[in-house]
Amino acid sequence: MAGRTGGELIQDFLATYEIPFVFGNPGTTETTFLAAVAESGATYVLSLHESSAVGIAAGYAMITGKPSIVSLHTYPGLANGMFNMRNALMSGVPLLVINGQQDSRFLIHNPVLGAPNTRLAETATKYAYEVTRADDLAIALQRCYLQARLQPSGPVFLSIPMDFLLERTESTAFKKTRLIEDAVPRSIGDVSRALKAVPAGKLAIVCDYAVGAAHGVDAVSRVATALDADIYAAPFHVQGTVNPLHPNFRGQLPPTTKKINETLRRYHTLLLIGERIDTFTYDGCAAIPSELQVIQIAPAANQLGFDYPCDIAVLGEIQATLEALATAIGAPTTLSGDRTADLSALEAKYSTSGRHPSDALILGVLRHLDQATHVITEGSSEDAIVQDMAVRLGFRNVHFSPRGGGLGWAMPLGVGIGLATGNPAVCFVGDGGSLFSIHAIWTAAKHAIPAIFVCFVNHEYRLLKDLWCGAMGTTMAATRFVGMDFNNPNLNLQSIAEGFGARTEKIETLETIGKVLDRALAHRGPSFLIIDREP
């Protein structure tokens, strides 16, 4: 019989788009898909949990800029991966999540594992579709892969009944789509004139994740230099968005609406580059002052003026538009004069004689790393400390997570970045947060992916305790906490990490940091390094 089976179409798709890896955690409805991948040129990267599969794929996609392919089990497996799919959606990370579905001939009987997958996926994806016949499979694969790439990039979901991968079809055409997306508004001169008219010292530039994703950091620096504008990173910016050593960099905007309002109230005009100014909590007023002139540049129409009204909304690819803007305002073609990191100030702020002597150990770890290292933080009580140190030291690739609100993003993200770059990302995580995706360690060990995890151990959800006290207006000593401690028995994270295949060490003194990190950096696999925060 002529034509191709659905499984052969999967192989053709992977070959056409030169996809080297399929990330996944399988189940019964994925057997026909796995058989197809086994005969393809792609490597199946197994994770022990769906959340890790999605997170590792996201880290890989963040570096390559291309959609990663994720294979999840039907409804229960999809549910397990949903929170990291949501994180990827809110972070603009392109993924094609392929879900096995029960045999189409069996769905009439409402079988076990036959479920409304697309309805579940809709809350964490930009598009969701279930194939209804084998003849549509080739079109569906190409449509979903392209939609994941198009702005705003993000996860796309495709559900495939398992019997379609065994059926033959004559609809077998694949085309490798060349995407031309370097659009620049013809009226960029209008934007240039509006920005040059802003009074001196009254322009703030805020950069969201799209700047980093589009490799527009240097262009932002040129624009800020020419206009003498202050530069801020947006809260929850996911990846490096600015040059932190630029003389005009003023730090990351605070995460609460009132504090953002107080910061931006000093300016006449805000140039927002990217999707939005994200916030963590609302505390009495809107983040954007109503009198502030807002000019936004974004790559997708549905991002413009979505949260707050804009005076000028600019639709264009970020890097190309920034380069055109830099030319229009007469910005320098090259830059010099970056600040040097003030090590003495950092050492004084985070000293061994301070409230937390182990702060000095964190600083020691960062000082031993190359500034090009990808640094990842996630929702621990040390998050702000690591961010402050890394940015002030000049690290450009600092990933704040999770933008979508779900813990369990950072550790697999680090594994995916290590796979894509060949160099270890360094993930800082709390002991509580680590347990959401500590199984990502196993994938790094199995595939010899370099990854370093620095885990802070205090046997509690310390960040939640701090938030509790802030919300209730009480103190740590006077509060009876419930659901915040994990002791009696204490977690033995060293044994857990070793069980997943990591080499483990403790960081206890400044003098030993260099040797500990050198061993971790040289290891082709995961290293799990422990810092006791409450020794």
QUIWOKA-V652988 format. One record per residue. N is the residue number from 1. SS is DSSP state (~ for helix, > for strand, _ for the rest). PHI is phi in radians with two decimals (NA if undefined). PSI is psi in whole degrees, 0 to 359 (NA if undefined). Layout:
N_SS_PHI_PSI ; N_SS_PHI_PSI
This chain:
1___NA_136 ; 2___-1.31_178 ; 3___1.56_192 ; 4_>_-2.31_149 ; 5_>_-1.34_163 ; 6_~_-1.03_323 ; 7_~_-1.11_320 ; 8_~_-1.17_329 ; 9_~_-1.16_323 ; 10_~_-1.03_316 ; 11_~_-1.11_318 ; 12_~_-1.11_319 ; 13_~_-1.10_313 ; 14_~_-1.10_322 ; 15_~_-1.27_317 ; 16_~_-1.04_316 ; 17___-1.66_10 ; 18___0.88_53 ; 19___-1.61_115 ; 20___-1.47_336 ; 21_>_-2.34_145 ; 22_>_-2.08_122 ; 23_>_-1.70_136 ; 24_>_-3.01_173 ; 25_>_-2.46_115 ; 26___-1.59_170 ; 27___-2.60_191 ; 28_~_-1.09_325 ; 29_~_-1.42_3 ; 30_~_-1.83_3 ; 31_~_-1.08_318 ; 32_~_-1.22_327 ; 33_~_-1.18_315 ; 34_~_-1.09_322 ; 35_~_-1.08_323 ; 36_~_-1.20_316 ; 37_~_-1.11_323 ; 38_~_-1.04_330 ; 39___-1.70_9 ; 40___-1.73_181 ; 41___-1.56_0 ; 42___-1.52_152 ; 43_>_-1.68_130 ; 44_>_-1.50_119 ; 45_>_-1.71_103 ; 46_>_-1.42_134 ; 47___-2.02_155 ; 48___-1.49_355 ; 49___-2.66_148 ; 50_~_-1.09_324 ; 51_~_-1.09_322 ; 52_~_-1.22_322 ; 53_~_-1.03_315 ; 54_~_-1.17_316 ; 55_~_-1.14_319 ; 56_~_-1.13_317 ; 57_~_-1.04_322 ; 58_~_-1.15_318 ; 59_~_-1.07_319 ; 60_~_-1.14_317 ; 61_~_-1.18_325 ; 62_~_-1.07_324 ; 63_~_-1.41_316 ; 64_~_-1.39_334 ; 65___1.34_4 ; 66___-1.95_151 ; 67___-1.11_133 ; 68_>_-1.51_150 ; 69_>_-1.72_126 ; 70_>_-2.12_132 ; 71_>_-1.93_118 ; 72_>_-2.10_154 ; 73___-1.17_162 ; 74___-1.02_193 ; 75_~_-0.51_306 ; 76_~_-1.08_318 ; 77_~_-1.19_321 ; 78_~_-1.05_317 ; 79_~_-1.05_321 ; 80_~_-1.16_330 ; 81_~_-1.59_357 ; 82_~_-1.11_321 ; 83_~_-1.22_327 ; 84_~_-1.37_333 ; 85_~_-1.11_320 ; 86_~_-1.15_319 ; 87_~_-1.02_317 ; 88_~_-1.15_321 ; 89_~_-1.07_314 ; 90_~_-1.28_346 ; 91_~_-1.84_1 ; 92___1.19_31 ; 93___-1.68_123 ; 94___-1.37_127 ; 95_>_-2.42_147 ; 96_>_-2.00_107 ; 97_>_-1.67_116 ; 98_>_-1.84_126 ; 99_>_-2.02_130 ; 100_>_-1.26_144 ; 101_>_-2.18_155 ; 102___-0.98_160 ; 103___-0.87_129 ; 104___-1.05_331 ; 105___-1.30_348 ; 106___-1.77_346 ; 107_~_-1.16_334 ; 108_~_-1.03_337 ; 109_~_-1.65_9 ; 110___0.86_59 ; 111___-1.31_165 ; 112___-0.99_135 ; 113___1.28_1 ; 114___-1.65_115 ; 115___-2.60_164 ; 116___-1.32_75 ; 117_~_-1.05_317 ; 118_~_-1.15_324 ; 119_~_-1.13_321 ; 120_~_-1.17_319 ; 121_~_-1.25_338 ; 122_~_-1.03_331 ; 123_~_-1.37_352 ; 124_~_-2.28_15 ; 125___-2.43_161 ; 126___-1.53_344 ; 127_>_-2.79_140 ; 128_>_-2.43_136 ; 129_>_-2.59_145 ; 130_>_-2.05_127 ; 131___-1.16_134 ; 132___-1.88_351 ; 133___-2.78_153 ; 134_~_-1.07_329 ; 135_~_-1.10_340 ; 136_~_-1.66_357 ; 137_~_-1.12_316 ; 138_~_-1.09_316 ; 139_~_-1.11_317 ; 140_~_-1.09_317 ; 141_~_-1.07_313 ; 142_~_-1.20_320 ; 143_~_-1.06_312 ; 144_~_-1.20_322 ; 145_~_-1.12_317 ; 146_~_-1.18_319 ; 147_~_-1.09_326 ; 148_~_-1.13_327 ; 149_~_-1.38_325 ; 150___-1.15_148 ; 151___-1.32_140 ; 152___-1.30_125 ; 153___-1.12_153 ; 154___2.99_183 ; 155_>_-1.23_140 ; 156_>_-2.17_144 ; 157_>_-2.05_135 ; 158_>_-2.33_120 ; 159_>_-1.76_130 ; 160_>_-2.20_114 ; 161_>_-0.99_137 ; 162_~_-1.14_334 ; 163_~_-1.26_336 ; 164_~_-1.16_338 ; 165_~_-1.36_350 ; 166___-1.79_342 ; 167___-1.33_156 ; 168_>_-1.76_151 ; 169_>_-2.55_151 ; 170___-1.55_348 ; 171___-1.52_90 ; 172___-2.20_9 ; 173___-1.33_132 ; 174___-2.18_140 ; 175___-2.25_133 ; 176___-1.41_109 ; 177___-1.37_127 ; 178___-1.60_120 ; 179___-1.75_117 ; 180___-1.78_111 ; 181___-2.35_28 ; 182___-1.60_44 ; 183___-1.22_136 ; 184___-2.21_131 ; 185___-1.04_136 ; 186___-1.12_331 ; 187___-1.65_34 ; 188_~_-1.10_338 ; 189_~_-1.09_326 ; 190_~_-1.11_320 ; 191_~_-1.16_317 ; 192_~_-1.02_314 ; 193_~_-1.14_321 ; 194_~_-1.13_321 ; 195_~_-1.27_321 ; 196_~_-1.22_342 ; 197___-1.46_352 ; 198___-1.21_135 ; 199___-1.00_149 ; 200___-0.97_135 ; 201___1.34_8 ; 202___-2.05_17 ; 203_>_-1.97_127 ; 204_>_-1.99_132 ; 205_>_-1.86_126 ; 206_>_-2.03_125 ; 207_>_-1.91_122 ; 208___-1.68_182 ; 209_~_-1.02_334 ; 210_~_-1.07_332 ; 211_~_-1.12_313 ; 212_~_-1.17_318 ; 213_~_-1.09_328 ; 214___-1.63_5 ; 215___1.02_43 ; 216___-1.80_13 ; 217_~_-1.08_314 ; 218_~_-1.17_325 ; 219_~_-1.14_321 ; 220_~_-1.05_318 ; 221_~_-1.06_318 ; 222_~_-1.13_317 ; 223_~_-1.12_315 ; 224_~_-1.11_322 ; 225_~_-1.13_315 ; 226_~_-1.15_324 ; 227_~_-1.70_359 ; 228___0.89_48 ; 229___-1.69_147 ; 230_>_-1.35_141 ; 231_>_-1.97_135 ; 232_>_-2.24_149 ; 233_>_-1.57_139 ; 234___-1.20_148 ; 235___-1.05_149 ; 236___0.95_50 ; 237___-1.46_359 ; 238___1.24_310 ; 239___-2.51_170 ; 240___-0.99_128 ; 241___-2.09_346 ; 242___-2.48_166 ; 243___-1.53_108 ; 244___-1.20_347 ; 245___-1.73_7 ; 246___-1.13_137 ; 247___-0.99_335 ; 248___-1.65_1 ; 249_>_-1.26_129 ; 250_>_-1.98_9 ; 251_>_1.78_187 ; 252_>_-1.55_139 ; 253___-1.06_147 ; 254___-1.14_161 ; 255___-1.53_357 ; 256_>_-1.90_149 ; 257_~_-1.08_319 ; 258_~_-1.13_316 ; 259_~_-1.17_323 ; 260_~_-1.09_314 ; 261_~_-1.00_316 ; 262_~_-1.10_324 ; 263_~_-1.22_312 ; 264_~_-1.35_343 ; 265___-1.11_341 ; 266___-1.34_350 ; 267___-1.92_161 ; 268___-1.56_321 ; 269_>_-2.38_141 ; 270_>_-1.98_125 ; 271_>_-1.79_105 ; 272_>_-1.68_122 ; 273_>_-1.98_111 ; 274___2.09_200 ; 275___-1.31_308 ; 276___-2.92_170 ; 277___-1.77_100 ; 278___-1.34_154 ; 279___-2.38_158 ; 280___-1.72_314 ; 281_>_-2.39_151 ; 282___-1.69_127 ; 283___-2.33_48 ; 284___2.00_342 ; 285___-2.67_162 ; 286___-1.18_151 ; 287___-1.20_325 ; 288___-1.76_118 ; 289___-1.04_138 ; 290___-1.13_332 ; 291___-1.46_354 ; 292___-1.30_129 ; 293_>_-1.30_129 ; 294_>_-2.06_124 ; 295_>_-2.06_122 ; 296_>_-2.08_135 ; 297_>_-1.99_124 ; 298_>_-2.53_153 ; 299___-1.49_353 ; 300___-2.30_137 ; 301_~_-1.08_324 ; 302_~_-1.35_1 ; 303_~_-1.69_341 ; 304___-1.33_126 ; 305___1.06_24 ; 306___-1.33_316 ; 307___-1.53_320 ; 308___-2.45_147 ; 309___-1.07_146 ; 310___-1.94_147 ; 311___-1.38_321 ; 312_>_-2.36_124 ; 313_>_-1.93_122 ; 314_>_-1.99_116 ; 315_>_-1.71_117 ; 316___-3.08_157 ; 317___-1.09_136 ; 318_~_-1.09_305 ; 319_~_-1.12_314 ; 320_~_-1.09_320 ; 321_~_-1.19_319 ; 322_~_-1.15_321 ; 323_~_-1.11_318 ; 324_~_-1.14_320 ; 325_~_-1.13_317 ; 326_~_-1.05_320 ; 327_~_-1.15_318 ; 328_~_-1.14_327 ; 329___-1.64_2 ; 330___1.31_35 ; 331___-1.23_152 ; 332___-1.10_148 ; 333___-1.40_336 ; 334___-2.26_160 ; 335___-2.18_151 ; 336___-2.61_172 ; 337___1.54_28 ; 338___-1.06_149 ; 339___-1.19_156 ; 340___-1.69_149 ; 341___-1.14_134 ; 342___-1.54_84 ; 343_~_-1.14_322 ; 344_~_-1.11_321 ; 345_~_-1.16_320 ; 346_~_-1.14_317 ; 347_~_-1.12_325 ; 348_~_-1.23_322 ; 349_~_-1.27_323 ; 350___-2.07_70 ; 351___-1.75_164 ; 352___-1.19_345 ; 353___-1.69_5 ; 354___-1.38_188 ; 355___-1.07_322 ; 356___-2.09_95 ; 357___-0.97_333 ; 358___-1.26_351 ; 359_~_-0.98_322 ; 360_~_-1.12_329 ; 361_~_-1.19_320 ; 362_~_-1.08_314 ; 363_~_-1.08_321 ; 364_~_-1.08_321 ; 365_~_-1.08_310 ; 366_~_-1.12_322 ; 367_~_-1.15_336 ; 368___-1.45_349 ; 369___-1.66_151 ; 370___-1.19_144 ; 371___-1.20_347 ; 372___-1.46_353 ; 373___-1.09_139 ; 374___-1.37_121 ; 375_>_-1.95_130 ; 376_>_-2.15_135 ; 377_>_-2.19_158 ; 378_>_-2.67_103 ; 379___0.80_23 ; 380___-1.63_171 ; 381___-1.18_345 ; 382___-1.66_2 ; 383_~_-0.96_308 ; 384_~_-1.11_326 ; 385_~_-1.14_311 ; 386_~_-1.09_316 ; 387_~_-1.03_314 ; 388_~_-1.07_312 ; 389_~_-1.11_311 ; 390_~_-1.10_317 ; 391_~_-1.18_316 ; 392_~_-1.22_338 ; 393_~_-1.44_349 ; 394___1.71_14 ; 395___-1.18_126 ; 396___-1.57_329 ; 397___-1.71_68 ; 398_>_-1.84_120 ; 399_>_-1.83_114 ; 400_>_-1.57_133 ; 401_>_-2.53_158 ; 402___-1.86_133 ; 403___-1.18_327 ; 404___-1.44_357 ; 405___1.69_350 ; 406___-1.73_120 ; 407___-1.17_157 ; 408___1.82_16 ; 409___-1.71_322 ; 410_~_-1.18_312 ; 411_~_-1.12_310 ; 412_~_-1.14_327 ; 413_~_-1.01_317 ; 414_~_-1.08_322 ; 415_~_-1.14_316 ; 416_~_-1.12_321 ; 417_~_-1.14_319 ; 418_~_-1.09_322 ; 419_~_-1.14_320 ; 420_~_-1.31_324 ; 421_~_-1.70_337 ; 422___1.40_2 ; 423___-2.15_149 ; 424___-1.26_129 ; 425_>_-1.37_155 ; 426_>_-2.01_114 ; 427_>_-1.84_121 ; 428_>_-1.72_124 ; 429_>_-2.53_149 ; 430_>_-1.44_163 ; 431_~_-1.11_322 ; 432_~_-1.17_312 ; 433_~_-1.13_331 ; 434_~_-1.09_331 ; 435___-1.28_350 ; 436___-1.28_334 ; 437___-2.64_32 ; 438___-1.12_341 ; 439___-1.17_348 ; 440_~_-1.08_335 ; 441_~_-0.98_318 ; 442_~_-1.07_319 ; 443_~_-1.11_319 ; 444_~_-1.08_320 ; 445_~_-1.19_316 ; 446_~_-1.10_320 ; 447___-1.78_12 ; 448___0.93_46 ; 449___-1.60_126 ; 450___-1.20_129 ; 451_>_-2.75_137 ; 452_>_-2.15_127 ; 453_>_-2.02_124 ; 454_>_-1.85_113 ; 455_>_-1.90_127 ; 456_>_-1.59_126 ; 457_>_-1.96_118 ; 458___-2.39_4 ; 459___1.08_32 ; 460_>_-2.84_164 ; 461___-1.54_79 ; 462_~_-1.14_321 ; 463_~_-1.05_319 ; 464_~_-1.17_326 ; 465_~_-1.11_317 ; 466_~_-1.08_317 ; 467_~_-1.16_322 ; 468_~_-1.02_309 ; 469_~_-1.10_322 ; 470_~_-1.15_319 ; 471_~_-1.23_324 ; 472_~_-1.68_355 ; 473___1.15_37 ; 474___-2.12_185 ; 475___-2.00_163 ; 476___-1.06_316 ; 477___-1.21_331 ; 478___-1.65_3 ; 479___-1.85_135 ; 480___-1.67_106 ; 481___-1.53_146 ; 482___-2.21_143 ; 483___1.24_19 ; 484___-2.02_349 ; 485_>_-2.03_141 ; 486___-2.20_80 ; 487___-2.37_177 ; 488___0.88_60 ; 489___-1.64_154 ; 490___-1.22_150 ; 491___-1.29_135 ; 492___-1.77_81 ; 493_~_-1.17_332 ; 494_~_-1.09_315 ; 495_~_-1.18_321 ; 496_~_-1.09_312 ; 497_~_-1.10_319 ; 498_~_-1.10_323 ; 499_~_-1.12_332 ; 500___-1.55_359 ; 501___1.86_10 ; 502___-1.52_150 ; 503_>_-1.51_138 ; 504_>_-2.17_147 ; 505_>_-2.61_161 ; 506_>_-1.84_142 ; 507___-1.78_110 ; 508___-2.07_334 ; 509___-2.41_154 ; 510_~_-1.09_326 ; 511_~_-1.18_335 ; 512_~_-1.68_353 ; 513_~_-1.01_314 ; 514_~_-1.00_312 ; 515_~_-1.18_321 ; 516_~_-1.08_314 ; 517_~_-1.24_324 ; 518_~_-1.05_320 ; 519_~_-1.14_319 ; 520_~_-1.18_319 ; 521_~_-1.18_332 ; 522_~_-1.47_346 ; 523___-1.43_129 ; 524___-1.56_76 ; 525___2.87_191 ; 526_>_-1.53_139 ; 527_>_-2.10_136 ; 528_>_-2.06_109 ; 529_>_-1.92_129 ; 530_>_-1.87_131 ; 531_>_-2.07_118 ; 532_>_-1.33_121 ; 533___-1.58_341 ; 534___-2.26_65 ; 535___-1.19_NA
